[in-house]
Amino acid sequence: MDIFWEYARAFLCGGVLCLVGQILIDKTTLTPARILVTYVVSGVVLGGLGLYKYVVEFGGAGATVPLTGFGYLLAKGVRKAVAEHGLLGALSGGVTAAAAGITAAIFFGYLVALIFKPKSKS
């Protein structure tokens, strides 16, 4: 029964993040690209302040998979690298922490581009 609540919390957390994004798309003049950047920056800021870890503890994958989780991962990587390497770690920590996710996105994007043929919208 405990795993049910873990899934429920992840669904709730991810759902709220998606709901906020949809409301921003529907009710504001922000473009989807700006909303995505806002999500990443929000994750970095909340992660840097140490607040997003509580969201991750509650929502699990519902908090780490969306773009706010990517921003949190960048902030966490920078914090760790600065502790280990000093100020120079601020330049490399985020990319080092997110390297696996970035590599997977590039690889699978390339794989899909090889399999499917692009079509024009018109």
Secondary structure, DSSP 8 states (H G I E B T S, - for coil): -HHHHHHHHHHHHHHHHHHHHHHHHHHS---HHHHHHHHHHHHHHHHHTT-HHHHHHHHTHHHHSSHHHHHHHHHHHHHHHHHHHGGGHHHHHHHHHHHHHHHHHHHHHHHHHHHS------
